[in-house]
Amino acid sequence: MLVTAFAPYDEWRENASERALEALRADPPGGVELETRVYPVDYAEVERRLADDLAGGFDWALHLGQAPGRCRIELEAVALNLRSEAEAGEGATRPLLGEGPEALRSNAPLAGWVEAWRGDGVPSAVSFHAGTFLCNAALYWSLWHAQRQGLGTRCAFAHLPLTPAQALGRPEAAAHLPSEWVAGALGRLLARLDCDT
């Protein structure tokens, strides 16, 4: 299994996804062959590294990213072939891949994952819009490269709430979950996955 996260970016001195990944590494699920990566917040570098990493032939690829404002773990069902171009003006976008389809759907059993998490008391949901920034791009490229390379990798993206430390630094009230708690939820999920299916 490949699990990835993002490094800090812009005004964020830490990234909730990286903190959760660190906690998962510190207490990994038993019986799981786990590889982890932390990607920089850079489009070209993420696409290049995803293509290289996926060539390793993983059964599962779970990508993590932080989502300020979200109060639960949200699994993204759809990735769009769009990239926001803030420097070109409000609402400006361009395709991630000129030859790619307009959207790709996660091939992971997201509804089942949410059901399992909720049974464990984990606030979670399936989301149908990953945005048009790097989180969306990571899921899109992951699905695209897995298909293009003829891999059987099942790909998913989970948006995570901020950490408590991040929330304390905000002037407004901010939803948050402890990294160790999120990592525990991720670990229990990964331990349940049957990599032969």
C-alpha positions in Angstrom: 0.0 0.0 0.0 1.2 3.5 -0.8 0.1 6.3 1.4 1.1 9.9 0.5 0.7 13.3 2.1 1.7 16.9 1.4 4.4 19.2 2.9 3.5 22.6 4.3 2.6 25.4 1.9 1.8 29.1 1.7 0.9 30.3 5.3 0.7 26.8 6.7 3.7 26.0 8.8 2.6 22.4 9.0 0.2 20.2 7.0 -2.4 18.1 8.7 -1.9 15.3 6.1 1.9 15.1 6.8 1.2 15.1 10.6 -1.3 12.2 10.2 1.2 10.3 8.0 3.9 10.8 10.6 1.6 9.3 13.3 0.7 6.4 11.0 4.4 5.6 10.5 4.9 5.7 14.2 2.1 3.2 14.8 1.6 1.3 11.5 -1.2 -1.3 11.1 -0.1 -4.9 11.6 0.1 -7.2 8.6 0.3 -4.3 6.1 3.2 -3.7 3.7 3.1 0.1 3.8 5.2 2.6 1.9 4.8 6.4 2.5 5.7 9.5 0.7 5.5 13.3 1.4 5.2 15.3 -1.7 6.0 19.0 -2.1 3.1 21.3 -3.0 4.3 21.6 -6.6 2.3 20.4 -9.6 5.1 19.2 -11.9 7.0 17.4 -9.0 3.8 15.6 -7.8 2.9 14.3 -11.2 6.5 13.1 -11.8 6.8 11.4 -8.5 3.3 9.9 -8.6 4.1 8.3 -12.0 7.4 6.9 -10.6 5.9 5.7 -7.3 2.9 4.0 -8.9 5.2 2.0 -11.2 6.0 0.1 -8.0 2.8 -1.9 -8.5 0.9 -1.1 -5.4 -2.5 -2.7 -4.7 -3.8 0.5 -3.1 -2.8 4.2 -3.2 -4.3 6.4 -0.6 -3.5 10.1 -0.8 -4.0 12.5 2.1 -4.4 16.3 2.0 -5.6 18.9 4.5 -8.9 20.7 4.0 -9.3 23.8 6.2 -13.0 24.1 7.1 -13.9 20.4 6.9 -14.9 18.8 10.2 -14.6 15.1 9.2 -12.5 12.8 7.0 -13.9 13.1 3.4 -13.1 10.6 0.7 -13.2 12.2 -2.8 -15.2 10.2 -5.3 -14.3 12.2 -8.5 -11.2 14.0 -9.8 -11.6 16.6 -12.5 -9.2 17.3 -15.4 -9.0 20.9 -14.2 -6.4 23.1 -12.6 -7.1 26.5 -11.1 -5.0 29.3 -12.4 -5.3 32.0 -9.8 -2.7 34.3 -11.5 -4.9 34.3 -14.6 -7.9 35.7 -12.7 -10.9 34.6 -10.7 -12.3 31.2 -11.9 -9.6 30.7 -14.5 -8.7 27.0 -15.2 -6.8 24.9 -17.6 -6.7 21.1 -18.1 -4.3 19.0 -16.0 -3.8 16.7 -19.1 -4.7 17.8 -22.6 -5.4 14.2 -23.7 -7.1 13.1 -20.5 -10.8 12.6 -19.9 -12.8 15.4 -18.2 -13.2 13.4 -15.0 -12.0 10.2 -13.4 -13.8 8.3 -10.6 -12.0 6.7 -7.7 -12.0 2.9 -8.1 -11.8 2.4 -4.3 -14.9 1.2 -2.3 -15.5 4.6 -0.7 -19.0 4.0 0.6 -17.8 0.8 2.3 -14.9 2.7 3.9 -17.2 5.4 5.3 -19.6 2.7 6.6 -16.7 1.0 8.4 -15.4 4.3 9.8 -18.8 5.4 11.0 -19.2 2.0 12.7 -16.0 2.9 14.6 -17.3 6.3 15.5 -15.1 8.2 12.9 -16.8 11.2 11.4 -16.5 10.7 7.7 -18.3 11.0 4.4 -17.9 10.6 0.6 -17.4 14.0 -1.1 -18.1 14.6 -4.8 -15.8 17.6 -5.4 -12.1 17.6 -4.6 -11.7 21.2 -5.8 -9.4 22.2 -8.6 -6.0 22.5 -6.8 -3.3 20.0 -6.1 -5.4 17.5 -4.0 -7.7 17.0 -7.0 -4.7 16.8 -9.3 -3.1 14.1 -7.2 -6.2 11.9 -7.4 -6.6 12.5 -11.1 -3.0 11.8 -12.0 -2.9 8.7 -9.7 -6.0 7.2 -11.5 -4.6 8.3 -14.9 -1.1 6.8 -14.5 -2.5 3.6 -12.9 -4.7 3.2 -16.0 -2.1 4.2 -18.5 0.5 1.8 -17.0 -2.0 -1.0 -16.9 -1.8 -1.3 -13.1 -4.5 -2.8 -10.9 -3.9 0.0 -8.3 -7.1 1.2 -6.6 -6.7 4.9 -5.8 -8.4 7.2 -3.3 -8.0 10.6 -1.8 -8.9 11.6 1.8 -9.3 15.2 2.8 -8.5 15.7 6.5 -9.4 18.5 9.0 -6.8 20.7 10.5 -4.8 19.6 13.5 -5.5 21.2 16.9 -2.3 23.2 16.7 -3.3 24.6 13.3 -6.8 25.5 14.6 -5.3 27.3 17.6 -3.4 29.6 15.3 -6.5 30.7 13.4 -8.3 33.9 14.2 -11.7 32.2 13.6 -13.1 29.0 15.0 -11.7 26.0 13.0 -12.7 22.4 12.9 -9.9 20.0 13.8 -9.0 16.5 14.7 -5.8 15.2 16.5 -3.3 13.6 14.1 -2.9 10.5 16.2 -6.7 10.0 16.2 -6.8 10.4 12.4 -3.9 8.0 12.0 -5.7 5.4 14.1 -8.7 5.6 11.9 -6.5 5.3 8.8 -4.6 2.4 10.3 -7.8 0.4 11.1 -9.0 1.0 7.6 -5.8 -0.2 6.0 -5.7 -3.2 8.2 -9.1 -4.3 6.9 -8.2 -4.0 3.2 -7.8 -7.2 1.3 -5.1 -6.5 -1.2 -6.1 -9.5 -3.3 -9.4 -7.8 -4.3 
